[in-house]
Structure formats: structure tokens, C-alpha cells
């Protein structure tokens, strides 16, 4: 996931956290059960929708390249009248507005002089990879028992289609996107909601929740330890990231073996190969989702209201090895932390994690060193700590600087945790307790909480935090 998308997501989240009328938008995906007649109508709808997108997108691209100006109203009126009788006025309006929003986001990025961006692409060029596509307005469909009824489609009429899979969200429904997966050969419906209730493990709960306390936690994301968590009351947790390595190396060997067989026949790809990549991705995402939800629920239960997450900025450009690029999935991991924390009413702040695992949690800079992978040694006290928990402790102690006056993408202010501290600005950092010493399984929290910072190390149990 690009850096700009993660930062924009964090800025949008930080703008709305704390508002009583905050609304969360989520999407539920269900598989559609189609027969021949329904599939024919869906193909007509998606083909015309993609054709409309490509035509209006090409017209606006020519205006941009020739005049550096786009007539949104003129192109809207032209293609609205052309496609209204074919797929209905509501469908045409939704597609045209979606394309306008995409172009305006692109032009806004140009104003901010962001590099590495390109104009919106055509649906036709990506037909082999994305399949057929259509988007519908929220008043064009309704979910009735085990069926989705779609109306207002112009010459196509209306469509009644069944679906498989639970709808685990409740609230005001939004747009509906219909997609066809060419590899799985299945139709899917993406239903968006402004969520008020969500079913987790079969239990419906209202969201967002209210935090049970006002504690602050620091999270360091990594490869071997997917998350190292340290809370200012002395609690800590390590989330194992090695299963992600196992998933990656399993599919890597399986894909390599199958790809070598394809090369013998002069083929570069196949449907089976693409499905292998999809299964690899889905298994990794499923593991991340499960561990993030367990970790956030644990933080919510102990009374955490704010989380500081160390963001590995530019790590792919500076140290883009296989583990960082293919195993870690750190962009998706951070996005899931933000989304699940939002459901529990917990604020998330992204901070710079550079140098946090090599700074002594007791004496600060100038003391200690990394002696091996995963371990940090305090040279003054001659004690060894878990390096990831040291990083989580230092992330927790990182001061937050005020956000600048410049407004970011979409008019939102950048999150304060991503701004480097200026010289002369020395706000008082919090005083969390020292991370756990390397050792067994449990720790004595009572003695640890009542001890001054200089003596806390002596009262720590030689047992590490529990693993998730």
C-alpha cells in the first residue's frame, strides 16, 4: 500500500475521532447466485457501465492533455443524455460522479506536486484482471431476505439475484458495486454501509464503542513479531509474525514449481497461477485480521484509549528485501489497526519509528546496543531486553508535535504523529514503564507500578509478556 494512502487514511481518521456523530463506512462482500437470464442482464449492465466510464474518461483525458482544463459539466451532460435510456439515469449519474471524483482527486494531487501519479485509467484495459464492473446508487437496490433486487436500469429493466454469505453489517446502506472475477468465474456484490452495528463472532454489537479507560499504548510492527505492544501501565504483548513467513514460503515454493512447468510450454501465466497468488494473499490477510482484532480487543479491555503506532516510512525504498516487500504486508497491517481501533473508539496516531529499537528505555541515547537479532542490551546495567518491546516503549514515549498549517489531500490536516519534531520544541514526553526483561511467561505488575523509573528495572520479573 503506498505511503500517501496510509497517511491520507490516518489523516481522515484523526479528523473524525472524538466526534459524537462519527460514522464509519465499511463494505460487505457477498457472492451472487446467478442463472443464465440474470447473468446475461448483469453482463449487459457491466459492459455498458464500463463503456460509459471509458468514453467519459477518454474525453476528459484529451481535455487535460490538450488544454490542461476539464469541462466536468459539459462532459457530464453529454454522456448522461447518451446512456440514460440504456442503463437508467441513476446508474449513469453514479458512474459519472465517481469518475469526476477520481479526476478531481488526481488534479488535487498535481496541485500538491505529488510524484508518481497518473491520470485515472480505463476499465477496458483492466478487463482481464478485474473483470466486469458496475456501480449503483443506494436507492437502486434493496436486500430482501436472501435476494438483492436491483431496479432503475433503463432498457435492461430490473434484476432479482440471490446471494451467499452473511451480511455482518447494519446501518444506512450506500452504493452497490457489482464485479465479476474472471479467475474464479463468480459474481460478487460489494455493499457499503454507514455502520451502526456489526456482528463479530456471531454477536451483534453497536459501534463505535466507548473506551474503558484513558491509557496510552505503543505498537511496533515487524516481521518476526508482527506487533510488539507496550502499555503505560506495564502490560505488554508480542504477536507472532512467523506464520506469515510460513504462508509466504509455502506459496512461494508451490508457485515456483508450477511456473517452471508453465515455462516448459512457453507460457508465462495461467488462471491456476493467478488463483495461487489470490489464495496466498487471502491467507495472509486472514491471519493479519485475526491477530489485529485479538490485540485491539485486549487493549480495549485493559482501558486503552490512544495507540501510537510506529510507521516504517520509506522502508521499501531504503531496505526493500523480500521479507519487507512480500512477507510483511505492513501497509495493510497498519490500515487494519486503524479500522479495528476505530470500531472500539480508540484513537490511533502514526509516529516515526526510526531508531526506536536501538535506544535504551532506561537511560536513553548513548547507552546500550543491539547484540543480536531481537535483543537489546543495556550496557550500564548489563541486562538484555526484547528489542521489539524496547521499540514499542520508545514509540509510546515519543512526543507528539503540533500539526502544521498546511492542509493535506481532500482538505484534511496531516496527522500530528508523522511530523518531525522541530528544534527548540521539547514537550514533556509521557513516562511509561520499562519494557519486560527477556525470560519466562508472567510478570509482577503491582511492584512494577509503584516503583520510581530509575529502580523499575530491578523490580521487573525475568519473565517476558505473553504471546498472541
N, C-alpha and C positions, 0 to 999 in steps of 0.2 A: 504494500500500500504506500503511495507516495507520501513524502513528509508533509506537503501542503495540505493533503486531505485529512491527515490525522490532526494537524494543528487547527484547521478550519472546524473540524468536528469538536475539538476541545473548546474553541472559542465560542461556538454556538451553544455548547452545553453550559459553559461558565456564565453566559449571559442570562440564561433562564433559571439556573439553580437558585433556589430560595424564594422564587415567586410562588405564591399560593395557587395561582391558576395555571401552573405549568402543565402543558400537555405533551405527552410522549407519543411519538409516531413510531409504529412498528409494522412489520409486514408478516403475514401468514401465507405460507405456500401450500397449496393442495394440488393433488393430481386430478385431472379431469378424466371422466369416464365417457368416451365418445363412441357413437356408432357412425355409420357411413354418411348419413344425412347431416348429422351435427358436424362431423369433421369437414365435410365439403363447405358448409357455411363458415366455419372457423377459418378455413384456408382462404376463402374469398375475402373475409373481413381483414385478415392479417396481410394478405397480398396487397389489397387496396390501401391499407394503412401505411405499409412500408413504401408503397409507391408515392403516396402523398408526402411522406416525410422526405424522400429522396428528391422529389421535384422542388418543394419549397426550400429545402436545404441547398440545392444547387443554385437556385435563383438568388438566394441571399449570399452564397459564396461568391458568385460572379459580381454582385454589387460590392462586396467587401474588397475584392481584388482590383476592381476597376476604379471605384470611386472612394473607397475607404468609408463608405456610408451605407447603411442598410435601411431600406424603407419597410419597416415592420408592418405598418398599417396597410400599405399598398399590396404587399405580397399576401398578407392575411386575407384581404378582401378578394383577391384574385382566385386563390386556391379554395377558399371557403365556398364560393359560388360554384366552382367546378366539381367539387367532391361531395357537396351536401346531399344531392339526390342519391348518391351511391352508397354511402355508409352512414348517413344521418348527420344532422347539424351538430349534435352534442359531441359525436366522435371526432368530427373534423375540428371543432373548436378545441378539444382537449389536445389533439396532436399538434395543432399549430401553436398553441400556447406553450406546450412543452418544448417545441423547437425554439420558440422565441426566448424562453428562459435559458436554454442552453447557450444560445448565441450571446445573450446579454452577460452571462457568466464568463464567456470567453473574452468579450470586449472589456469586461472589468479587470480580468487578469492582465490584459495588454496594458491597461492604464497603470497598473501596479508594477509593470515591467517584470513580470514573472517569466522565467526562461523555461524552455522545454514544453511549450503548449502548442496545440494545433487546433484549427477550426473543427467544429462538430463533423463527424463522419456520416457516411450514408449507410443505411440499413442493408442495401443490396450487396455491398462489398463484404459484409459480415454475415451473409445469409448462411454460408456453410458452417460457420462457427456458432452463431446464435440462434439460427432457425427463424421461424416466422414470429411476428410480433404485432401486438395491437394494444392500445391503451384506451380505457373507457372512463367516463365521468362517473362520480359516485351515485348519481340519480339514474344511471342507465341500467343498474343491475340490483338484484336483491338475492339474499341467501335464504332459501326456503327449505327447511329440513335438510335433506341430503342432495339438494339440487341448487344450481345457480341459474337464475333466469335473467337473460340479457335482452334489452329492448332498445328501441330507437336507433336501428341500424339501417335506415333508409330502404334501399331496394332489397337488402338481404332479409329484412323482416325482424324476427326475434329468434332467440336461441335458448333452449332449455337443456342444460347439460348437468349430469351428475358429477360428483367428486368423491375422492377417497382421502382419508386423513382427517385428523381433528383440527378444528379451528379453536386455538387455545387463547384467543384474544377477544375481549369485549370492549365496546365503546363505539364512538362515531366512525362509521366506515368512510374510507377515502376512495382513491382511484383504484381501478382494477386493471392489471396488466395480464394479458394472455400471451403465453410463449409456447413455442414448440421446440423441443430438444431433438435435434436430428440424430444424435448418437443413441439416446435412449428410446427414440421414437415414441415419445409421450408428450401429452399436452399438460401444461401447468398453469394455474391461476395464482397470481400474486395479489393478495387482498391487503390493502393498507388500512390501518386503524389509528385513531387518536385514542390511546388505550386508557381505560379506567379500571379494568380488571384483567388478570392474567392467571392462567392455570399452570402451576408448577407442580410436577409430580402428581397430577390429578386433583390438586386442591386449588380452588379459586380464591385469589387474594386481591384486595384493592391496592393499586399502585398510583403514585409513589408512596412509600411508607415514610414514617417519621423516625429519625434516628433515636436510639435509646439513650445516647449519651453525647458527650462533646469531645471524645478522644480523637487524636490525630495519629495516623499510621503512615509509614513509608514503605513503598514497594520497589524492589529492584528486580527487573525482568532479566532473564538469562536463558542459557541453553540447557546446561545440566540441571540447574534449579530453575524451573520455569518462572517461579516467583519466590522471592525471599521477602517476607513481611515482618516488620517490626513496629510494635505499637508503643506509644509513650508510657503505658503502664507496665512495660516489661514483657508483655506477651509477644510471642514470635511464632513463625510458621515457615516451613520450607515446602514448596510444592515441587514434586519430582518432574523434571522435564525429559528424562531419559526415554520414557515410552514414545515421545515424539521422534527421537532418534531411531528407535526400533521400527516404527512405522515407515519412516523415510527410507531406511536402508533395505527394508523388506521390498518395498515397491521399486526402489532403485534397481535392485538386482533382477527382479521379475521383469521390469520394463526393458532393461538392457538385454536380457536373454531373448525376449520376444522381438526386440528391434533388430537384433543381429540376424534373426531368421527372416525378417522382412527385407533386410538389405540384400540377402542372397537372391531374392526375386526382383530386385531393383525397385522396391517400394520404400517410401520414406515415412508414410503414416497409414493408419487404418482406423476403422471405427473401434475395434477392440483396443488399440493402443490409446486412443483418446479416452475410452472408458476407464482404462487403468489409471490414467492421470486424474480423472474425476474421482475415482474411489480413494486414491491417495489423499487428495485434498479434503474430501469429506471426512475421512477417518481422523486426520489431523485437526480439523475444525471441531469435530465432535469431542475429542479429548480436551481441547482448549476450553470449549464451552462448559464442560462438566467441571473442570478444575477451577475455572474463574467463578462460577456460581457457588461452589462449595466455599471458596475462600472469602467471597464477599458476604455470604450468609454468616460465616464465622465472625467476620469483622462487625457486622450489624448486631449480632447477638452480644458482643462484648462492649458495645456502646461507642463505636467509631462513627464520627460524623464527617471527617475530612480525610482524604487519602492523597498523599504526594507520590507520584509515580515518576521514576527516573526514565527519561526519554532518551534512547540512544541515537542522538542526532547524527546524520551523515555516516552511520556505521557501515552501510553498504558501499559507499564510495571510498571510505578510508580502509576498511577491512572486510571486503566483500568475498569471504570464503564461502564454501559450500554450506557450512552449518548456519552462518548468518543469513544467507540468501534463500536456502531451500528448507532448512530444518526448523528454524526458529519461529517464523511467522509473527514477528514482533508487532507489526502494524495491526494485524487482526487481533492479537492478544490485547494490545492497549485499547483498541476500539471496544472490545467486549468488556474490559474492565470498566470503561466509562459508561457503557449502556447498562450493565447489570447494577453498578453502583447508583445510577440514576433511578432505577426502579426501587432501590432501598433508601432513597433520599440522601445519599452520601455524595458530597462534593469531591470532585477529582481535579487535582492541579498537576500539570506536567512540569517537571523541573529538569534541569540539565544534570545528567548522571556522570559526567566526565570526572574521573579521579576519585569517585566516592569509595571504591573498593580498596584503595591504597592509602587511605587517610586514617590515622589511628583514632578510634572512637573515644579514647580517654584523654590523650594528650594532644590531639590534632596533628597539624602538619609538622614534619621533621622527626616523627617518631614512627617506627615500625616499617615493615616491608612485606611484600608477598614472597613467601618462601616456596610455595608450590601451588599448583592449580587448586583453587578452592580454599586456600588457607592464608591467613594474615597473622603475622607475629608482631606483638608489641615488644620492642627491644628493651624498653625500660623495665617492664615488669616480667619479661621473659615468658609471656603467655601467648597462646595461639587461639585465634578466633576463626569462625566461619567467614570467609571473605564476602560472600553474598549478603550475610546478615550485617556485616560492617557497612556495606554499601547501602542497605536499607536504613540503617541507623543514621548515616550521614545524609541520606536523602530526606529523612524526617527532620533533621536539624538544619536543612538548607533554608536560608531566609528568602522570603518572597518579596521581590521588588515591585513598586507600583507600575501599572501598565502605562505605556506611552500614550501620547495624544493621538497618534496616527490611527486611523480607523482601518481595519483589515478588510478582507473579502466579504462581500454581501453586507457591508456596513457594520460589521461586528468588531469589537475591540479585541486585540490579541490577549490570550491568557497571560496572567502575570508570571507564571512559573517558567515560561520559555524565554523571558527577557533577561539578559546577563546583568549582573549587579554592577552599578556604576561606582567609580572611585569616590570615596568620601561618604558613601551610603553604607552605614553599618547598623542595620536594625538588629534588635536583640533576637537571637535565634531561640527556639524552644530548647528545653533541657530534657530530652528523652533519656531513658536509662541505657546503660551499656548493653550491647548485644551479648547473646549467650556464648559461653566458652564451649569449645568442642568437647564432646563426651557422650553421655548416655541418653536418657529419654525424658526426664521431667526436671522441674526447677522449683526452688523455694521462692515464691513471689512476695510473701509477707516481709521477710527480712530484706529482700531486694528493694522494696518500695520505700522503706523507712530509713535508708542509708544515704548519706551525702554522696555526691558524684565522685569525689576523689577516693572513696572507700567502697564503691559499689562492686568493683571487680572482685574484692576479697570475699564478698558475701554471695557471689553467684555460684550456683550449683554447677558441678562439672558435667551436667547433662545438657544436651542440645534441645532445641524445640522439636515438637512432634512433626512428623511428615504427613502430607496430604496426598 
